[in-house]
Amino acid sequence: MNKPDFIPNSLYPAKTKRTLSLSFIVVLGFYLVTSITTESFIINFFLKISNVTDLVERFFPPDWSYISIIYPKLFETIHMAVIATTVAVIISIPFSLLAASNITTNKWIYNFMRMLLNIIRTIPDIILAVVFVALFGIGAFSGIIALIIFAIGILVKLMSEIIEAIDMNPSEAIKASGGNSLQTIWFAVVPQVLPQFISFSLYVFEINIRASVVLGLVGAGGIGQLINQRINFMDYQAVLTTVLVIFAVVVVIDWISGKLREGLV
């Protein structure tokens, strides 16, 4: 039986192995440099593991009597997400059209909207909350404004890309028959993007539920304020109870939203 002329020594060519080896050395070098600079090493976690276990033990058992205090702030969190999502959805409709290149033919408006969206998405929601707490004071209103701006950045980005991918033949047909811009959008654009728009709106509502919890830590209303207060008082059992309630609510909302999205798309 004839033997093959060439038997490879490895599954990867020599060039690929050199590239992988060089990449590994570079990553390892960055890790060592940053660890030395920040004085942070993975081994520190294992050296301090006793502190972690001690803190975790303080969270148990949950203080179920605290649930009656949680409910008002939990409902406030949900209300914040509902209001913020509703306002963001309404504002996102014209913004999505202006940010779509196949709908907005004016390059100045299109480029301005793109730049504005990039700026909005660059700013984290918690930074927005800190700014609005400084402007409007501690409370749910500051959190709602922060969530509205945060949600607009997500919704307009997603929807403008969906609009740019639609079939333009119906739009051209309506324009050729004498239809104006509003008629073109209503009869040619909306039917193609409506299911995705509703799906994205539900997705943003889920995000706002989670984000509103975090925003409360900086005084922007919601159940996060309660968590921050309990942590300051070192009432860790009440914190665990609050976290478990939030987890249960988020799971239920995610499940309902997922089923609704499955029926739409």
VOPAGU-2260 file (C-alpha; in pm, 1 decimal, decimal comma):
REM VOPAGU-2260
SITE   aa  ch    i         X         Y         Z
SITE  MET   A    0       0,0       0,0       0,0
SITE  ASN   A    1     144,4     339,1    -102,1
SITE  LYS   A    2     220,1     584,6     175,9
SITE  PRO   A    3     108,7     949,9     136,7
SITE  ASP   A    4     378,8    1186,4      14,8
SITE  PHE   A    5     312,9    1438,4     294,4
SITE  ILE   A    6     197,9    1384,6     650,2
SITE  PRO   A    7     121,4    1712,1     835,5
SITE  ASN   A    8     277,8    1748,2    1177,8
SITE  SER   A    9      -9,8    1960,4    1309,7
SITE  LEU   A   10    -371,3    2050,2    1237,4
SITE  TYR   A   11    -267,9    2415,2    1204,3
SITE  PRO   A   12     -14,0    2561,2     961,9
SITE  ALA   A   13     305,8    2709,5    1102,2
SITE  LYS   A   14     190,3    3067,8    1032,7
SITE  THR   A   15    -130,3    3016,3    1232,1
SITE  LYS   A   16      63,0    2866,9    1525,0
SITE  ARG   A   17     302,7    3161,9    1526,6
SITE  THR   A   18       9,7    3405,8    1522,8
SITE  LEU   A   19    -163,4    3226,9    1809,5
SITE  SER   A   20     158,3    3207,9    2012,1
SITE  LEU   A   21     231,7    3576,5    1957,6
SITE  SER   A   22    -127,4    3669,5    2052,7
SITE  PHE   A   23    -100,7    3463,5    2371,6
SITE  ILE   A   24     228,4    3630,7    2465,9
SITE  VAL   A   25      83,9    3979,0    2401,4
SITE  VAL   A   26    -231,0    3908,4    2610,3
SITE  LEU   A   27     -21,9    3760,2    2890,7
SITE  GLY   A   28     208,0    4065,0    2881,1
SITE  PHE   A   29     -91,5    4303,7    2903,8
SITE  TYR   A   30    -228,7    4103,9    3197,0
SITE  LEU   A   31      99,9    4119,8    3386,2
SITE  VAL   A   32     150,6    4490,8    3318,7
SITE  THR   A   33    -204,6    4586,2    3422,1
SITE  SER   A   34    -193,3    4358,2    3727,8
SITE  ILE   A   35     132,0    4512,6    3846,4
SITE  THR   A   36      11,0    4867,1    3771,1
SITE  THR   A   37    -321,2    4825,2    3953,1
SITE  GLU   A   38    -182,1    4586,9    4215,6
SITE  SER   A   39    -466,1    4348,7    4138,7
SITE  PHE   A   40    -402,2    3977,0    4101,3
SITE  ILE   A   41    -641,2    3684,8    4067,3
SITE  ILE   A   42    -475,7    3518,1    4364,0
SITE  ASN   A   43    -607,2    3801,7    4584,8
SITE  PHE   A   44    -957,0    3658,1    4542,1
SITE  PHE   A   45    -851,8    3324,8    4689,0
SITE  LEU   A   46    -654,1    3493,0    4966,0
SITE  LYS   A   47    -967,3    3690,1    5066,6
SITE  ILE   A   48   -1215,2    3406,9    5017,3
SITE  SER   A   49   -1287,6    3399,1    5391,8
SITE  ASN   A   50   -1420,1    3756,3    5370,4
SITE  VAL   A   51   -1650,5    3653,2    5083,8
SITE  THR   A   52   -1795,2    3356,1    5268,8
SITE  ASP   A   53   -1843,1    3566,7    5582,6
SITE  LEU   A   54   -2039,1    3829,1    5386,8
SITE  VAL   A   55   -2250,9    3569,0    5207,7
SITE  GLU   A   56   -2346,0    3411,9    5542,4
SITE  ARG   A   57   -2483,3    3748,4    5657,5
SITE  PHE   A   58   -2743,7    3739,9    5377,1
SITE  PHE   A   59   -2910,7    3426,1    5510,5
SITE  PRO   A   60   -3181,5    3359,8    5598,3
SITE  PRO   A   61   -3394,9    3611,2    5400,3
SITE  ASP   A   62   -3610,7    3844,7    5606,7
SITE  TRP   A   63   -3953,8    3766,6    5461,4
SITE  SER   A   64   -4124,1    4015,3    5692,7
SITE  TYR   A   65   -3963,0    4288,9    5482,4
SITE  ILE   A   66   -4177,9    4205,8    5177,4
SITE  SER   A   67   -4455,3    4444,9    5283,8
SITE  ILE   A   68   -4206,8    4732,4    5263,8
SITE  ILE   A   69   -4073,5    4616,4    4925,9
SITE  TYR   A   70   -4403,1    4623,7    4733,7
SITE  PRO   A   71   -4454,2    5003,5    4712,2
SITE  LYS   A   72   -4103,7    5058,2    4573,9
SITE  LEU   A   73   -4138,2    4756,5    4344,1
SITE  PHE   A   74   -4453,6    4901,2    4190,6
SITE  GLU   A   75   -4276,1    5236,3    4156,8
SITE  THR   A   76   -3998,1    5061,2    3964,0
SITE  ILE   A   77   -4248,8    4900,0    3727,3
SITE  HIS   A   78   -4431,5    5231,8    3681,8
SITE  MET   A   79   -4101,2    5401,3    3596,3
SITE  ALA   A   80   -4028,8    5139,0    3329,4
SITE  VAL   A   81   -4380,8    5160,2    3182,7
SITE  ILE   A   82   -4382,1    5540,9    3159,3
SITE  ALA   A   83   -4025,6    5560,3    3025,7
SITE  THR   A   84   -4086,4    5291,1    2763,5
SITE  THR   A   85   -4415,4    5446,2    2648,8
SITE  VAL   A   86   -4266,3    5794,1    2604,6
SITE  ALA   A   87   -3952,0    5653,5    2440,0
SITE  VAL   A   88   -4160,1    5450,9    2191,6
SITE  ILE   A   89   -4359,1    5759,1    2088,1
SITE  ILE   A   90   -4047,8    5974,2    2044,4
SITE  SER   A   91   -3859,9    5695,5    1864,4
SITE  ILE   A   92   -4110,7    5672,6    1577,9
SITE  PRO   A   93   -4015,2    6000,7    1401,6
SITE  PHE   A   94   -3651,5    5969,6    1510,6
SITE  SER   A   95   -3624,6    5623,0    1352,6
SITE  LEU   A   96   -3754,2    5756,5    1022,2
SITE  LEU   A   97   -3513,3    6051,5    1029,6
SITE  ALA   A   98   -3222,5    5816,2    1107,6
SITE  ALA   A   99   -3299,7    5582,1     813,6
SITE  SER   A  100   -3104,8    5665,6     497,1
SITE  ASN   A  101   -3371,4    5527,1     260,6
SITE  ILE   A  102   -3642,7    5749,3     413,5
SITE  THR   A  103   -3449,7    6068,5     495,6
SITE  THR   A  104   -3292,6    6191,0     173,3
SITE  ASN   A  105   -3154,9    6507,5     333,7
SITE  LYS   A  106   -2798,1    6412,4     428,8
SITE  TRP   A  107   -2767,2    6696,8     682,9
SITE  ILE   A  108   -3066,6    6572,4     882,0
SITE  TYR   A  109   -2957,2    6209,3     848,6
SITE  ASN   A  110   -2600,2    6277,8     965,2
SITE  PHE   A  111   -2723,1    6497,3    1251,6
SITE  MET   A  112   -2958,2    6223,3    1375,3
SITE  ARG   A  113   -2682,2    5963,0    1354,6
SITE  MET   A  114   -2444,7    6184,7    1548,9
SITE  LEU   A  115   -2711,0    6257,7    1811,7
SITE  LEU   A  116   -2783,6    5886,9    1853,9
SITE  ASN   A  117   -2414,3    5806,9    1890,0
SITE  ILE   A  118   -2386,7    6067,5    2166,0
SITE  ILE   A  119   -2694,9    5929,2    2347,0
SITE  ARG   A  120   -2571,9    5569,7    2330,2
SITE  THR   A  121   -2226,4    5672,0    2450,3
SITE  ILE   A  122   -2357,7    5799,7    2786,3
SITE  PRO   A  123   -2436,4    5517,2    3034,0
SITE  ASP   A  124   -2782,0    5521,0    3189,5
SITE  ILE   A  125   -2642,5    5554,0    3541,7
SITE  ILE   A  126   -2450,9    5870,1    3441,4
SITE  LEU   A  127   -2772,8    6014,4    3300,0
SITE  ALA   A  128   -2943,6    5933,1    3629,3
SITE  VAL   A  129   -2670,7    6108,7    3830,6
SITE  VAL   A  130   -2703,3    6419,4    3611,3
SITE  PHE   A  131   -3082,4    6432,6    3637,9
SITE  VAL   A  132   -3077,4    6369,4    4012,5
SITE  ALA   A  133   -2853,0    6675,1    4039,1
SITE  LEU   A  134   -3094,4    6875,1    3819,2
SITE  PHE   A  135   -3435,9    6759,2    3946,4
SITE  GLY   A  136   -3355,4    6608,8    4284,2
SITE  ILE   A  137   -3386,1    6259,1    4428,5
SITE  GLY   A  138   -3692,6    6066,6    4314,6
SITE  ALA   A  139   -3861,6    5869,6    4039,3
SITE  PHE   A  140   -3887,2    6164,6    3797,6
SITE  SER   A  141   -3509,8    6178,7    3752,4
SITE  GLY   A  142   -3499,9    5806,9    3686,5
SITE  ILE   A  143   -3782,5    5825,3    3432,7
SITE  ILE   A  144   -3606,3    6097,6    3231,3
SITE  ALA   A  145   -3281,7    5896,3    3234,1
SITE  LEU   A  146   -3464,6    5581,1    3120,3
SITE  ILE   A  147   -3644,4    5768,9    2840,9
SITE  ILE   A  148   -3319,0    5895,2    2691,5
SITE  PHE   A  149   -3152,3    5557,1    2740,8
SITE  ALA   A  150   -3442,7    5373,8    2571,5
SITE  ILE   A  151   -3456,9    5618,7    2280,3
SITE  GLY   A  152   -3093,9    5545,4    2198,0
SITE  ILE   A  153   -3161,9    5171,3    2181,2
SITE  LEU   A  154   -3496,6    5184,1    2001,2
SITE  VAL   A  155   -3396,5    5433,2    1731,6
SITE  LYS   A  156   -3077,2    5240,5    1656,4
SITE  LEU   A  157   -3262,0    4909,9    1616,3
SITE  MET   A  158   -3558,3    5049,0    1425,7
SITE  SER   A  159   -3361,7    5267,0    1184,6
SITE  GLU   A  160   -3163,3    4959,4    1076,6
SITE  ILE   A  161   -3485,4    4761,8    1027,6
SITE  ILE   A  162   -3634,0    5045,5     819,9
SITE  GLU   A  163   -3321,4    5062,6     602,3
SITE  ALA   A  164   -3361,6    4691,1     523,1
SITE  ILE   A  165   -3725,6    4704,3     404,6
SITE  ASP   A  166   -3843,2    4641,7      49,9
SITE  MET   A  167   -3865,4    4980,7    -122,9
SITE  ASN   A  168   -4084,5    4863,3    -413,8
SITE  PRO   A  169   -4415,3    4939,7    -233,1
SITE  SER   A  170   -4287,5    5288,6    -145,3
SITE  GLU   A  171   -4188,1    5358,8    -504,8
SITE  ALA   A  172   -4525,8    5232,8    -627,7
SITE  ILE   A  173   -4716,8    5463,8    -392,6
SITE  LYS   A  174   -4499,8    5761,1    -489,6
SITE  ALA   A  175   -4549,9    5681,9    -859,7
SITE  SER   A  176   -4927,5    5682,5    -809,7
SITE  GLY   A  177   -4915,0    6029,5    -651,9
SITE  GLY   A  178   -4892,7    5945,8    -282,4
SITE  ASN   A  179   -4726,0    6192,4     -45,1
SITE  SER   A  180   -4458,5    6113,9     213,5
SITE  LEU   A  181   -4701,9    6043,4     497,9
SITE  GLN   A  182   -4905,4    5806,0     282,2
SITE  THR   A  183   -4588,4    5629,8     170,7
SITE  ILE   A  184   -4473,3    5580,1     529,1
SITE  TRP   A  185   -4814,6    5468,1     654,5
SITE  PHE   A  186   -4898,6    5221,4     375,6
SITE  ALA   A  187   -4551,6    5101,0     268,4
SITE  VAL   A  188   -4315,8    5133,8     566,7
SITE  VAL   A  189   -4532,4    5075,5     876,0
SITE  PRO   A  190   -4676,0    4734,5     768,9
SITE  GLN   A  191   -4325,3    4600,0     711,3
SITE  VAL   A  192   -4172,6    4714,7    1041,0
SITE  LEU   A  193   -4465,9    4709,5    1286,6
SITE  PRO   A  194   -4410,2    4354,9    1424,8
SITE  GLN   A  195   -4038,4    4422,0    1483,0
SITE  PHE   A  196   -4115,8    4761,8    1635,4
SITE  ILE   A  197   -4352,4    4608,7    1890,7
SITE  SER   A  198   -4101,6    4331,7    1963,2
SITE  PHE   A  199   -3820,4    4582,4    2020,5
SITE  SER   A  200   -4047,6    4792,4    2242,6
SITE  LEU   A  201   -4114,0    4492,0    2466,5
SITE  TYR   A  202   -3742,0    4418,6    2474,5
SITE  VAL   A  203   -3665,7    4776,2    2581,1
SITE  PHE   A  204   -3931,4    4748,2    2853,5
SITE  GLU   A  205   -3743,3    4446,9    2993,2
SITE  ILE   A  206   -3418,3    4644,9    2987,5
SITE  ASN   A  207   -3583,4    4940,9    3160,7
SITE  ILE   A  208   -3707,1    4715,5    3442,4
SITE  ARG   A  209   -3351,5    4604,7    3514,7
SITE  ALA   A  210   -3201,4    4949,6    3460,9
SITE  SER   A  211   -3450,6    5119,2    3694,6
SITE  VAL   A  212   -3329,4    4894,5    3978,1
SITE  VAL   A  213   -2971,0    5010,4    3924,6
SITE  LEU   A  214   -3067,2    5376,9    3886,2
SITE  GLY   A  215   -3226,6    5370,1    4230,8
SITE  LEU   A  216   -2880,0    5320,2    4380,3
SITE  VAL   A  217   -2794,5    5679,4    4282,9
SITE  GLY   A  218   -3123,8    5820,7    4410,1
SITE  ALA   A  219   -3325,4    5801,6    4088,5
SITE  GLY   A  220   -3628,1    5632,7    4244,5
SITE  GLY   A  221   -3748,0    5275,8    4246,9
SITE  ILE   A  222   -3653,7    4972,6    4449,4
SITE  GLY   A  223   -3282,9    5043,4    4405,2
SITE  GLN   A  224   -3313,6    5317,8    4665,6
SITE  LEU   A  225   -3443,1    5059,5    4910,4
SITE  ILE   A  226   -3148,8    4828,1    4840,2
SITE  ASN   A  227   -2902,4    5112,2    4885,5
SITE  GLN   A  228   -3065,2    5210,2    5214,0
SITE  ARG   A  229   -3055,6    4853,9    5351,5
SITE  ILE   A  230   -2691,4    4810,3    5246,8
SITE  ASN   A  231   -2597,3    5130,1    5428,8
SITE  PHE   A  232   -2764,4    4991,9    5742,2
SITE  MET   A  233   -2594,4    4653,2    5683,5
SITE  ASP   A  234   -2935,4    4484,9    5681,1
SITE  TYR   A  235   -2820,2    4213,8    5440,4
SITE  GLN   A  236   -3111,3    3977,4    5505,8
SITE  ALA   A  237   -3354,7    4245,6    5386,4
SITE  VAL   A  238   -3127,9    4303,3    5083,3
SITE  LEU   A  239   -3146,9    3934,6    4992,2
SITE  THR   A  240   -3526,2    3939,6    5025,8
SITE  THR   A  241   -3542,7    4241,5    4793,9
SITE  VAL   A  242   -3312,5    4077,8    4538,5
SITE  LEU   A  243   -3520,6    3758,1    4538,6
SITE  VAL   A  244   -3841,7    3955,0    4480,6
SITE  ILE   A  245   -3678,1    4148,0    4194,4
SITE  PHE   A  246   -3552,1    3822,8    4044,1
SITE  ALA   A  247   -3900,0    3668,2    4052,9
SITE  VAL   A  248   -4060,1    3975,9    3892,9
SITE  VAL   A  249   -3795,2    3998,3    3618,4
SITE  VAL   A  250   -3834,5    3627,7    3535,2
SITE  VAL   A  251   -4213,8    3663,7    3505,2
SITE  ILE   A  252   -4186,3    3978,4    3290,4
SITE  ASP   A  253   -3922,4    3816,8    3067,4
SITE  TRP   A  254   -4142,7    3511,5    3017,8
SITE  ILE   A  255   -4453,0    3715,5    2931,3
SITE  SER   A  256   -4256,3    3946,3    2701,1
SITE  GLY   A  257   -4089,3    3650,0    2530,3
SITE  LYS   A  258   -4425,7    3486,3    2458,9
SITE  LEU   A  259   -4563,1    3811,4    2318,9
SITE  ARG   A  260   -4258,4    3854,8    2093,4
SITE  GLU   A  261   -4291,2    3496,9    1968,7
SITE  GLY   A  262   -4647,3    3572,6    1862,5
SITE  LEU   A  263   -4548,4    3890,0    1681,2
SITE  VAL   A  264   -4237,7    3790,7    1487,3
